[in-house]
Amino acid sequence: MSYNTPLNLSELPIYQKALEIFALSQSISMYLTDDLSSLKPDGSEDNNIYFSGDIVQQSVSLAPEIVNAELERYSENKYKHIASLKRLTNKLYKNSYRLERSNSNGKDFLPILRSELKKFKKLQSSWMLTL
């Protein structure tokens, strides 16, 4: 995943952590999809497969929100991006718990994702003070 970001932004710890979370989410989703894509005996699909896609969608949006907040001139607009980043992080956290209830061996990796999200939230708190 490559964004057209100025060099100093790509070196930010929060930006790097966002990319790590995206890579981890994508790997977990691929692993879970293999387990959850088969139909149930009654012919229905496992609803948890949608949450695996959600974690990828939410995590792919983290880095652009950081970039948008950094490049924004007006503080009101910066705070909109920060609020969006917080919402995405919280949704990722909730969806990781939802996926943990799935019938898959991949659910063992979800605590790792939540651990990385906790680190991300700490980085987010200190990063917001620099804006």
HUNORUR-V523834 format. One line per field, one symbol per residue. phi: phi as a letter, one per 40 degrees, with the letter a starting at -180 (. if undefined). psi: psi as a letter, one per 40 degrees, with the letter a starting at -180 (. if undefined). burial: 1 if it has 24 or more other C-alpha atoms within 12 Angstrom, else 0. A space follows every 50 residues. Layout:
BEGIN
phi: ???
psi: ???
burial: ???
END
This chain:
BEGIN
phi: .bbcbddcccccdcccccccccccccccccccddccccccdcgccccccc ccccccdccccccccccccccccccccdcccccccccccccdcccccccc cccaccccccccccccccccccccccccccc
psi: hhigiidddeehdddddddddddddddddddddddediiideeiihdedd ddddddddddedddddddddehdhdddddddddddddddddddddddddd eigideeeedddddddddddddddddddde.
burial: 00000000100101111111111111111111101110000000010110 11111111111111111111000000010011011101101111111011 0101011011101101100110010000000
END
